[in-house]
């Protein structure tokens, strides 16, 4: 059957199995019907350019986007090792994107560029800034921050930003009446910033934020809180602030809270929920604190568990907890089950007690997407029946034994993985077949960060994984590799490697890498023979390495130093 004979509904269903960029490159311009279906599809799907090749990106910007700018509603751009200068290049085309409602930018390093972009798109309803950096100049930071709050239609804002002055409470002065969802990730903010945020966002309904300890323990926490319905909160040490917040959130329906060094037992939660949070439907807790070594540990643990085993918690609300305890320093991790946070990482423990039904335990961690799994956590998981079936990002310490396969039960969603070589009591114990089996089972794996020693052991036979495209060999210990690295990469991945990060002894190895890894489209490296450093930037000294690379590689390649770490060089294959 010809594809043209399929109904529109079937074609749209088929589109769901392809990336929007693949759809545009494959079907745009073939006929009016397919164009209209593509435009309909783009109304509800973001144009994600993060993994696109330089050639495809240029083709998109020059031959497709000029004709569909009024059909784009959401786009995601990023300055990463895939295309280091993508954001700058995209906006250099001067596209008039009048209908863009959602904009996602990753790794923005220029406050001025970000401010110019925001001023050019006042119609934005959703803004996501991930892993970005603002300049240390207060004037620039103030203008950028208040430009966001002055966008007249902005409703949702996600900020993962680092800056020396970003969390100065005096910087945010612009009031937004449209913003109702704000997430401030990555760093913690002082209580004064939270107050400024509430004052400038009076219609706030959903908030995700990390509050740092107050410097003044006698600080007055009497301030107006918007009618929040959803709150994701990380809070350190301040019991007074936690109590004040909880007692003034009467509209709250969903609460996810992580606390550090705050003792809050089940009886206290019952009091708060009964008297103040009467509309709360969903509660996720993750609480860390220490029990004094002077107290009776068993008695304290028994009291703590019993406070969460009441009829109110287990029957009326059906909220269950698990408590992991480490005797060495009295550390207690207490969290609700099912686990309600995307990341799970725990130190070793001597005791684990739960009120959660045993028969449901296998599904208790289904929400975890990011997992850091070392030997201690692997042992804890096998002893207490922890299972993870939806992991997308895995940090794994090697070596590991056969118990690993009972802890992670599904690898089909795994997209990024870092394998870290750890110290083991038996230096000869390296079951490399475990790593090989893990990679081959991970059918959606795109990015792998791995130790060079593990790679050399894996390269004895070709890897049977068709999805892997990005290989990160940048050594944490500063080791630099010679020409033999090329044969190891080829033996491991064949021609699959498209994005490579590596430390090399001499820059001449670059030319061999580009020649022999035929599908390579982005290369990031540090070179042992590179004499350039940050101090050279203020001096009149030629960057000999960069000049030599540009001259020998020619116009087919774009070469630049990293904006944050000048010893890192990006080669972008045009």
MOTA-V200903 format. One record per residue. N is the residue number from 1. RES is the residue in one small letter. PSI is psi in whole degrees, -180 to 180 (* if undefined). Layout:
# MOTA-V200903
{{N & RES & PSI} {N & RES & PSI}}
This chain:
# MOTA-V200903
{{1 & x & 136} {2 & x & 146} {3 & x & -32} {4 & x & -20} {5 & x & -12} {6 & x & 147} {7 & x & 156} {8 & x & -39} {9 & x & -39} {10 & x & -40} {11 & x & -41} {12 & x & -35} {13 & x & -40} {14 & x & -35} {15 & x & -29} {16 & x & -20} {17 & x & -1} {18 & x & 156} {19 & x & 142} {20 & x & -38} {21 & x & -39} {22 & x & -39} {23 & x & -45} {24 & x & -46} {25 & x & -30} {26 & x & -36} {27 & x & -17} {28 & x & 133} {29 & x & -5} {30 & x & -44} {31 & x & 169} {32 & x & -38} {33 & x & -49} {34 & x & -38} {35 & x & -46} {36 & x & -37} {37 & x & -40} {38 & x & -43} {39 & x & -38} {40 & x & -40} {41 & x & -41} {42 & x & -15} {43 & x & -26} {44 & x & 8} {45 & x & 137} {46 & x & 143} {47 & x & 96} {48 & x & 111} {49 & x & 12} {50 & x & -31} {51 & x & 9} {52 & x & 149} {53 & x & 162} {54 & x & -45} {55 & x & -45} {56 & x & -35} {57 & x & -44} {58 & x & -43} {59 & x & -42} {60 & x & -47} {61 & x & -33} {62 & x & -33} {63 & x & -12} {64 & x & -54} {65 & x & -37} {66 & x & -22} {67 & x & -7} {68 & x & 19} {69 & x & -32} {70 & x & 1} {71 & x & -2} {72 & x & 132} {73 & x & -19} {74 & x & 136} {75 & x & 147} {76 & x & 120} {77 & x & 154} {78 & x & 140} {79 & x & 88} {80 & x & -170} {81 & x & -9} {82 & x & -53} {83 & x & 93} {84 & x & -27} {85 & x & 30} {86 & x & -46} {87 & x & -48} {88 & x & -43} {89 & x & -42} {90 & x & -49} {91 & x & -14} {92 & x & -19} {93 & x & -15} {94 & x & 34} {95 & x & 139} {96 & x & 91} {97 & x & 77} {98 & x & -23} {99 & x & 2} {100 & x & 120} {101 & x & -26} {102 & x & 127} {103 & x & 125} {104 & x & 126} {105 & x & 133} {106 & x & 141} {107 & x & 46} {108 & x & 130} {109 & x & 4} {110 & x & 117} {111 & x & -39} {112 & x & -43} {113 & x & -46} {114 & x & -43} {115 & x & -42} {116 & x & -41} {117 & x & -46} {118 & x & -39} {119 & x & -26} {120 & x & -15} {121 & x & 69} {122 & x & -12} {123 & x & 0} {124 & x & 135} {125 & x & -23} {126 & x & 134} {127 & x & 126} {128 & x & 120} {129 & x & 115} {130 & x & 136} {131 & x & 51} {132 & x & 169} {133 & x & 136} {134 & x & 149} {135 & x & 159} {136 & x & -10} {137 & x & 122} {138 & x & -39} {139 & x & -43} {140 & x & -43} {141 & x & -43} {142 & x & -45} {143 & x & -43} {144 & x & -48} {145 & x & -44} {146 & x & -20} {147 & x & -40} {148 & x & -49} {149 & x & -15} {150 & x & -4} {151 & x & 121} {152 & x & -19} {153 & x & 2} {154 & x & 128} {155 & x & -33} {156 & x & 136} {157 & x & 124} {158 & x & 119} {159 & x & 109} {160 & x & 86} {161 & x & 142} {162 & x & 135} {163 & x & 146} {164 & x & -37} {165 & x & 2} {166 & x & -36} {167 & x & 23} {168 & x & 119} {169 & x & -22} {170 & x & -11} {171 & x & -35} {172 & x & 108} {173 & x & -16} {174 & x & 133} {175 & x & 133} {176 & x & 124} {177 & x & -9} {178 & x & -27} {179 & x & 124} {180 & x & -10} {181 & x & 121} {182 & x & 131} {183 & x & 123} {184 & x & 107} {185 & x & 179} {186 & x & -56} {187 & x & 162} {188 & x & 152} {189 & x & 150} {190 & x & 158} {191 & x & -34} {192 & x & -33} {193 & x & -38} {194 & x & -42} {195 & x & -44} {196 & x & -39} {197 & x & -45} {198 & x & -41} {199 & x & -35} {200 & x & -4} {201 & x & 69} {202 & x & -21} {203 & x & 22} {204 & x & 131} {205 & x & -30} {206 & x & 130} {207 & x & 135} {208 & x & 123} {209 & x & 155} {210 & x & 115} {211 & x & 127} {212 & x & 165} {213 & x & 142} {214 & x & 135} {215 & x & -34} {216 & x & 106} {217 & x & -17} {218 & x & 12} {219 & x & 140} {220 & x & 119} {221 & x & 22} {222 & x & 101} {223 & x & 161} {224 & x & 132} {225 & x & 131} {226 & x & 170} {227 & x & 67} {228 & x & 140} {229 & x & -21} {230 & x & 129} {231 & x & 126} {232 & x & 114} {233 & x & 134} {234 & x & 129} {235 & x & 137} {236 & x & 125} {237 & x & -25} {238 & x & 94} {239 & x & -37} {240 & x & -42} {241 & x & -40} {242 & x & -45} {243 & x & -43} {244 & x & -45} {245 & x & -49} {246 & x & -33} {247 & x & -4} {248 & x & 28} {249 & x & 56} {250 & x & -19} {251 & x & -3} {252 & x & 132} {253 & x & -27} {254 & x & 129} {255 & x & 123} {256 & x & 122} {257 & x & 131} {258 & x & 125} {259 & x & 152} {260 & x & 118} {261 & x & 38} {262 & x & 120} {263 & x & 118} {264 & x & 101} {265 & x & 179} {266 & x & -35} {267 & x & -39} {268 & x & -42} {269 & x & -40} {270 & x & -40} {271 & x & -45} {272 & x & -45} {273 & x & -36} {274 & x & -38} {275 & x & -22} {276 & x & -44} {277 & x & 61} {278 & x & -20} {279 & x & 0} {280 & x & 129} {281 & x & -34} {282 & x & 128} {283 & x & 125} {284 & x & 122} {285 & x & 144} {286 & x & 103} {287 & x & 133} {288 & x & 131} {289 & x & 178} {290 & x & 139} {291 & x & 129} {292 & x & 136} {293 & x & -16} {294 & x & -16} {295 & x & 163} {296 & x & 107} {297 & x & -46} {298 & x & -43} {299 & x & -42} {300 & x & -44} {301 & x & -42} {302 & x & -44} {303 & x & -44} {304 & x & -49} {305 & x & -44} {306 & x & -30} {307 & x & -20} {308 & x & 8} {309 & x & 20} {310 & x & 165} {311 & x & -34} {312 & x & -45} {313 & x & -51} {314 & x & -27} {315 & x & -55} {316 & x & -49} {317 & x & -17} {318 & x & 48} {319 & x & 128} {320 & x & 155} {321 & x & 164} {322 & x & 141} {323 & x & 119} {324 & x & 131} {325 & x & 136} {326 & x & 116} {327 & x & -32} {328 & x & -45} {329 & x & 11} {330 & x & 19} {331 & x & 134} {332 & x & 127} {333 & x & 119} {334 & x & 129} {335 & x & 152} {336 & x & 152} {337 & x & 140} {338 & x & 147} {339 & x & 132} {340 & x & 20} {341 & x & 149} {342 & x & -19} {343 & x & 139} {344 & x & 126} {345 & x & 123} {346 & x & 145} {347 & x & 178} {348 & x & 155} {349 & x & 159} {350 & x & -19} {351 & x & 140} {352 & x & 124} {353 & x & 142} {354 & x & 153} {355 & x & 2} {356 & x & 140} {357 & x & 130} {358 & x & -38} {359 & x & -14} {360 & x & -2} {361 & x & -33} {362 & x & -22} {363 & x & 7} {364 & x & -21} {365 & x & 31} {366 & x & -21} {367 & x & -11} {368 & x & 126} {369 & x & -27} {370 & x & 128} {371 & x & 131} {372 & x & 112} {373 & x & 104} {374 & x & -175} {375 & x & -41} {376 & x & -43} {377 & x & -35} {378 & x & -42} {379 & x & -45} {380 & x & -43} {381 & x & -41} {382 & x & -31} {383 & x & -24} {384 & x & 17} {385 & x & 39} {386 & x & 137} {387 & x & 143} {388 & x & 122} {389 & x & -4} {390 & x & 32} {391 & x & 131} {392 & x & -28} {393 & x & 122} {394 & x & 128} {395 & x & 115} {396 & x & 131} {397 & x & 131} {398 & x & 139} {399 & x & 162} {400 & x & 160} {401 & x & -169} {402 & x & -18} {403 & x & -20} {404 & x & -39} {405 & x & -19} {406 & x & -11} {407 & x & -48} {408 & x & 114} {409 & x & -10} {410 & x & 126} {411 & x & 3} {412 & x & -19} {413 & x & -5} {414 & x & 122} {415 & x & -36} {416 & x & 143} {417 & x & 139} {418 & x & 123} {419 & x & 119} {420 & x & 128} {421 & x & 119} {422 & x & 165} {423 & x & 134} {424 & x & 147} {425 & x & -32} {426 & x & 103} {427 & x & -21} {428 & x & -6} {429 & x & 96} {430 & x & 82} {431 & x & 79} {432 & x & -22} {433 & x & -25} {434 & x & -45} {435 & x & -44} {436 & x & -46} {437 & x & -40} {438 & x & -48} {439 & x & -40} {440 & x & -29} {441 & x & -21} {442 & x & 83} {443 & x & -11} {444 & x & 8} {445 & x & 125} {446 & x & -31} {447 & x & 132} {448 & x & 124} {449 & x & 126} {450 & x & 150} {451 & x & 142} {452 & x & -35} {453 & x & -41} {454 & x & -40} {455 & x & -42} {456 & x & -32} {457 & x & -33} {458 & x & -26} {459 & x & 3} {460 & x & -30} {461 & x & 150} {462 & x & 148} {463 & x & 135} {464 & x & 73} {465 & x & 117} {466 & x & -11} {467 & x & -23} {468 & x & 126} {469 & x & -25} {470 & x & 129} {471 & x & 121} {472 & x & 111} {473 & x & 18} {474 & x & 109} {475 & x & 135} {476 & x & -25} {477 & x & 7} {478 & x & 12} {479 & x & 142} {480 & x & 144} {481 & x & 150} {482 & x & -163} {483 & x & -22} {484 & x & -16} {485 & x & -29} {486 & x & -47} {487 & x & -33} {488 & x & -43} {489 & x & -43} {490 & x & -42} {491 & x & -31} {492 & x & -47} {493 & x & -7} {494 & x & -129} {495 & x & 14} {496 & x & -25} {497 & x & 117} {498 & x & -28} {499 & x & 124} {500 & x & 134} {501 & x & 130} {502 & x & 152} {503 & x & 131} {504 & x & 157} {505 & x & -42} {506 & x & 143} {507 & x & -15} {508 & x & -21} {509 & x & -27} {510 & x & -43} {511 & x & -36} {512 & x & -39} {513 & x & -47} {514 & x & -31} {515 & x & -43} {516 & x & -26} {517 & x & 87} {518 & x & -26} {519 & x & 8} {520 & x & 130} {521 & x & -11} {522 & x & 128} {523 & x & 127} {524 & x & 130} {525 & x & 160} {526 & x & 141} {527 & x & 130} {528 & x & -32} {529 & x & 3} {530 & x & 120} {531 & x & -2} {532 & x & 141} {533 & x & 179} {534 & x & -30} {535 & x & -24} {536 & x & -23} {537 & x & -27} {538 & x & -1} {539 & x & 159} {540 & x & 75} {541 & x & 130} {542 & x & 141} {543 & x & 86} {544 & x & -41} {545 & x & -47} {546 & x & -42} {547 & x & -42} {548 & x & -42} {549 & x & -45} {550 & x & -40} {551 & x & -43} {552 & x & -29} {553 & x & -33} {554 & x & -173} {555 & x & -12} {556 & x & -18} {557 & x & 143} {558 & x & 128} {559 & x & 132} {560 & x & 153} {561 & x & 151} {562 & x & 142} {563 & x & -29} {564 & x & -37} {565 & x & 101} {566 & x & -18} {567 & x & -12} {568 & x & 132} {569 & x & 136} {570 & x & 133} {571 & x & 121} {572 & x & 119} {573 & x & 116} {574 & x & *}}
